[in-house]
Amino acid sequence: MKKKIKLHELPARLEKELATSVAVEDNSTNIFHAVNPGDLMGAMGAMKKYYDATKRKVRVLQSITQIAAYYSGATHPTVNESGQNVCCNLPMWQMLKPLIESQYYIKSFEKYEGQRIDIDFNIIRNKTSVNLPHGALQGWIPLAYPDLDFDMSKPWIILNEECPKHIKEQVAGKVILNFTERYRNNMIDYFFLKNYAPDLIFAGTDKEHWLFCKQWQLTIPLLEVTDFLELAYAIKESRFIFANQSFCLNIAYAMDTPRITEICSYAQNIIHMIGEHSSGFLYQAGAEYFFRKYYNKTLKK
């Protein structure tokens, strides 16, 4: 005979699934994050929601030793001292720190070194299925912690200070291109960008810049930044970003700045058409249509 569940037992059962119900020892909460910076940008929307609901700032504990488990054949520049792909290494953590700590709902951004964990955002990879790598990665955490759902059409990364002069000088009147080696759509031909070359700048690694320019016969500059806070300012100050599913694109989504997404043909983890200036394409016609549309819309008269 099945045991009947009493009504008074339901709140306790539900409480274990709510992040805002976790008891903490002080006025800030330790949240553990183990994976990529792009995922971190998405997860920060849930962190902001946590602060809005509890008024407790978040201490982000980032693992810099987590081995990356990408699809077979994936190429990624972030490696550890042994040359293994990791989700975040020390240089990446150092680049992230100014951007993460610039947000009013963040107490600090720390390397995870055994500190107390109040809320484990890595639960979506080892305990609770959220259908990754599919669906909007910004929505993965709220699937595990439903009280951290948030409106993805509103920004959760906010830049309040004035853009550094050397960043503004690089991106004024420019469209940012960002194409990595992972999560690509190989059906697209980007030779049409040669017509816009004087107004383009590439954000990414030296290798990514070289590969993209070589393949599509482009001569465009590489954006120079010292950290990812400067990168965020560059994206905000540019006309728009034209990119594949990447860390840079996730910054644009988090700030709700104009963006056009090359949709990965085998693992879409960013949902376009969120907000007033967010478009995506799967085929050539879409790539050229949306680029021309955004380019003309942002053209100074």
C-alpha positions as CSV (number, residue, x, y, z in Angstrom):
1,M,0.0,0.0,0.0
2,K,1.4,3.4,-1.0
3,K,2.2,5.9,1.8
4,K,0.0,9.0,1.5
5,I,1.9,12.3,1.5
6,K,0.6,14.7,4.1
7,L,0.1,18.3,3.1
8,H,2.3,19.6,5.9
9,E,5.2,17.6,4.5
10,L,5.2,19.3,1.1
11,P,6.8,22.7,2.1
12,A,9.8,20.9,3.6
13,R,10.2,18.9,0.4
14,L,10.0,21.9,-1.7
15,E,12.4,23.9,0.5
16,K,15.3,21.7,-0.5
17,E,14.9,22.8,-4.1
18,L,14.9,26.6,-3.3
19,A,18.1,28.4,-3.2
20,T,16.7,31.3,-1.3
21,S,15.7,29.0,1.6
22,V,19.3,27.8,2.2
23,A,20.6,29.0,5.6
24,V,23.8,30.9,5.5
25,E,26.2,32.1,8.2
26,D,26.6,35.8,7.3
27,N,25.2,38.5,5.1
28,S,26.8,37.0,2.0
29,T,26.3,33.7,0.3
30,N,28.9,31.3,-1.1
31,I,28.0,30.1,-4.6
32,F,30.2,27.4,-6.2
33,H,30.7,27.6,-10.0
34,A,32.9,25.2,-11.8
35,V,32.6,25.6,-15.5
36,N,33.2,28.0,-18.4
37,P,33.1,31.9,-18.3
38,G,30.2,31.9,-20.9
39,D,28.1,29.7,-18.5
40,L,29.2,32.0,-15.7
41,M,27.8,35.0,-17.5
42,G,24.5,33.2,-17.9
43,A,24.5,32.1,-14.2
44,M,25.0,35.6,-13.0
45,G,21.4,36.3,-13.9
46,A,20.4,33.8,-11.3
47,M,22.9,35.4,-8.8
48,K,21.3,38.8,-9.3
49,K,17.9,37.3,-8.7
50,Y,19.2,35.7,-5.5
51,Y,20.4,39.1,-4.3
52,D,17.2,40.8,-5.3
53,A,15.2,38.2,-3.3
54,T,17.4,38.0,-0.2
55,K,19.5,41.2,-0.1
56,R,22.6,39.0,0.5
57,K,25.5,39.6,-1.8
58,V,27.1,36.6,-3.5
59,R,30.7,35.4,-3.0
60,V,31.4,33.5,-6.2
61,L,33.7,30.5,-5.7
62,Q,35.2,29.6,-9.1
63,S,37.0,26.3,-9.7
64,I,40.1,26.7,-11.8
65,T,40.9,23.0,-11.9
66,Q,37.7,21.5,-13.4
67,I,38.6,19.4,-16.5
68,A,36.6,20.4,-19.5
69,A,34.4,17.7,-21.0
70,Y,33.6,19.0,-24.5
71,Y,32.3,17.1,-27.5
72,S,34.8,15.0,-29.5
73,G,37.2,17.1,-31.6
74,A,36.4,20.4,-29.8
75,T,39.2,23.0,-29.7
76,H,39.4,25.5,-26.8
77,P,42.3,27.8,-25.7
78,T,41.9,27.4,-21.9
79,V,44.3,24.7,-20.6
80,N,46.0,23.9,-17.4
81,E,49.8,23.5,-16.8
82,S,49.7,20.0,-18.3
83,G,48.0,21.1,-21.5
84,Q,44.6,19.6,-20.6
85,N,41.5,21.6,-21.4
86,V,40.0,23.1,-18.3
87,C,36.8,25.2,-17.9
88,C,38.7,28.0,-16.2
89,N,42.4,28.5,-15.5
90,L,44.3,31.1,-13.4
91,P,44.8,33.7,-16.2
92,M,41.1,33.4,-17.1
93,W,40.0,33.8,-13.5
94,Q,42.2,37.0,-13.3
95,M,40.6,38.4,-16.4
96,L,37.1,37.7,-15.1
97,K,37.6,39.1,-11.6
98,P,37.2,42.9,-12.5
99,L,34.0,42.3,-14.4
100,I,32.4,40.0,-11.8
101,E,33.3,42.2,-8.9
102,S,32.0,45.3,-10.6
103,Q,28.4,44.1,-10.1
104,Y,26.5,45.4,-7.1
105,Y,25.2,42.0,-6.1
106,I,28.6,40.4,-5.9
107,K,30.7,40.4,-2.7
108,S,33.8,38.9,-4.3
109,F,35.0,36.5,-7.0
110,E,37.4,34.0,-5.5
111,K,39.2,30.8,-6.5
112,Y,37.6,27.8,-4.9
113,E,40.1,26.4,-2.4
114,G,37.8,24.4,-0.1
115,Q,35.6,27.3,1.3
116,R,32.2,26.6,2.6
117,I,29.6,26.1,-0.2
118,D,26.1,27.4,0.5
119,I,24.6,26.9,-3.0
120,D,26.2,24.6,-5.6
121,F,25.6,25.8,-9.2
122,N,27.4,22.7,-10.5
123,I,24.3,20.7,-9.5
124,I,23.2,21.0,-13.1
125,R,26.1,18.9,-14.2
126,N,26.3,16.2,-11.6
127,K,22.9,15.8,-9.9
128,T,20.0,17.5,-11.7
129,S,19.4,17.2,-15.4
130,V,18.5,20.4,-17.2
131,N,18.8,19.1,-20.8
132,L,22.2,20.8,-21.4
133,P,23.8,21.5,-23.8
134,H,20.5,22.4,-25.3
135,G,18.2,25.3,-24.5
136,A,19.1,28.8,-23.2
137,L,22.2,28.3,-20.9
138,Q,21.0,31.4,-19.0
139,G,18.0,29.3,-18.0
140,W,19.8,26.2,-16.8
141,I,20.3,27.3,-13.1
142,P,16.6,28.3,-12.7
143,L,15.6,24.8,-13.9
144,A,17.5,23.4,-10.8
145,Y,16.5,26.3,-8.5
146,P,13.1,27.5,-9.6
147,D,13.1,30.5,-7.3
148,L,16.1,32.0,-9.3
149,D,14.1,32.4,-12.5
150,F,14.6,35.9,-14.0
151,D,13.6,37.9,-17.1
152,M,16.3,37.3,-19.7
153,S,15.1,40.4,-21.7
154,K,16.5,42.7,-19.0
155,P,20.2,43.2,-18.3
156,W,21.9,41.5,-15.3
157,I,25.4,42.8,-16.1
158,I,25.4,46.6,-15.6
159,L,28.3,48.9,-16.3
160,N,27.9,52.2,-14.5
161,E,31.3,53.8,-15.0
162,E,32.5,55.7,-18.1
163,C,34.1,53.5,-20.8
164,P,37.9,53.7,-20.7
165,K,39.2,56.0,-23.4
166,H,41.5,53.4,-25.1
167,I,38.5,51.0,-25.4
168,K,36.2,53.7,-26.9
169,E,38.8,54.7,-29.4
170,Q,39.1,51.1,-30.7
171,V,35.4,50.4,-31.1
172,A,33.8,53.7,-32.0
173,G,31.7,53.1,-35.1
174,K,32.8,49.5,-35.2
175,V,31.0,46.2,-35.4
176,I,32.6,43.5,-33.2
177,L,33.2,40.1,-34.7
178,N,33.8,37.1,-32.4
179,F,34.1,33.6,-33.8
180,T,35.6,30.8,-31.7
181,E,36.5,27.3,-32.7
182,R,33.7,25.6,-30.7
183,Y,29.9,25.5,-31.3
184,R,30.0,26.6,-34.9
185,N,27.8,26.5,-38.0
186,N,29.9,25.5,-40.9
187,M,27.2,26.2,-43.5
188,I,27.9,30.0,-43.5
189,D,30.1,31.8,-45.9
190,Y,31.5,35.1,-44.5
191,F,33.1,36.5,-47.6
192,F,30.3,39.1,-47.6
193,L,32.0,40.8,-44.7
194,K,34.8,42.1,-46.9
195,N,32.4,44.8,-48.0
196,Y,32.3,46.1,-44.4
197,A,35.9,45.6,-43.5
198,P,36.7,49.3,-42.5
199,D,34.0,49.1,-39.9
200,L,34.9,45.8,-38.3
201,I,37.1,44.7,-35.3
202,F,37.7,41.2,-34.0
203,A,37.4,40.2,-30.4
204,G,39.1,37.0,-29.3
205,T,42.4,35.2,-29.1
206,D,45.3,35.8,-31.6
207,K,44.6,32.3,-33.1
208,E,40.9,32.9,-33.5
209,H,41.6,36.3,-35.2
210,W,44.2,34.7,-37.5
211,L,42.0,31.8,-38.5
212,F,38.9,33.8,-39.2
213,C,40.7,36.5,-41.2
214,K,42.7,33.9,-43.2
215,Q,39.7,31.9,-44.1
216,W,37.6,34.9,-45.2
217,Q,40.4,37.0,-46.5
218,L,39.8,39.9,-44.1
219,T,42.3,42.5,-42.9
220,I,40.7,43.9,-39.7
221,P,42.3,44.8,-36.3
222,L,42.2,42.7,-33.1
223,L,40.6,44.3,-30.1
224,E,43.1,44.8,-27.3
225,V,41.9,44.6,-23.7
226,T,43.6,43.9,-20.4
227,D,40.6,42.2,-18.7
228,F,37.0,41.2,-19.4
229,L,35.6,44.3,-17.8
230,E,37.2,46.2,-20.6
231,L,35.8,43.7,-23.0
232,A,32.3,44.3,-21.7
233,Y,32.8,48.0,-22.2
234,A,34.0,47.4,-25.8
235,I,30.8,45.3,-26.5
236,K,28.6,48.0,-25.0
237,E,30.2,50.8,-26.9
238,S,30.3,49.0,-30.3
239,R,27.5,49.2,-32.9
240,F,26.7,45.6,-32.3
241,I,28.3,42.2,-31.9
242,F,28.2,39.5,-34.6
243,A,29.3,36.2,-33.1
244,N,28.8,32.5,-32.6
245,Q,27.7,31.0,-29.3
246,S,30.6,32.3,-27.2
247,F,31.7,34.0,-24.0
248,C,31.7,37.4,-25.8
249,L,28.1,36.8,-27.0
250,N,27.0,35.8,-23.5
251,I,28.3,39.2,-22.2
252,A,26.2,40.9,-24.8
253,Y,23.1,38.9,-23.8
254,A,23.8,39.7,-20.1
255,M,24.0,43.5,-20.9
256,D,21.1,43.3,-23.4
257,T,23.2,45.0,-26.1
258,P,22.6,44.5,-29.8
259,R,23.7,41.1,-31.0
260,I,23.4,38.7,-33.9
261,T,24.0,35.0,-33.1
262,E,25.4,32.4,-35.4
263,I,23.3,29.4,-34.2
264,C,25.3,26.2,-33.8
265,S,23.8,23.6,-36.1
266,Y,24.2,20.7,-33.6
267,A,23.9,22.3,-30.0
268,Q,22.0,25.5,-29.7
269,N,22.5,26.9,-26.2
270,I,21.5,30.5,-26.8
271,I,18.0,31.5,-27.6
272,H,17.8,34.5,-30.0
273,M,14.9,36.9,-30.3
274,I,15.0,37.8,-26.6
275,G,14.7,41.6,-26.2
276,E,14.3,44.2,-28.8
277,H,17.7,43.9,-30.5
278,S,18.6,40.2,-30.5
279,S,18.6,38.2,-33.7
280,G,20.0,34.8,-34.9
281,F,20.6,32.9,-38.1
282,L,21.0,29.3,-39.2
283,Y,21.4,29.9,-42.9
284,Q,23.3,32.2,-45.2
285,A,20.3,34.4,-46.0
286,G,19.8,35.1,-42.3
287,A,23.4,36.0,-41.8
288,E,23.5,38.6,-44.5
289,Y,20.0,39.9,-43.9
290,F,20.5,40.6,-40.2
291,F,24.0,42.0,-40.6
292,R,22.8,44.4,-43.2
293,K,19.8,45.3,-41.1
294,Y,21.8,46.1,-37.9
295,Y,24.6,47.8,-39.9
296,N,22.1,50.2,-41.5
297,K,20.2,50.7,-38.3
298,T,23.4,51.8,-36.5
299,L,24.9,53.8,-39.3
300,K,25.4,57.4,-38.2
301,K,23.6,59.9,-40.5
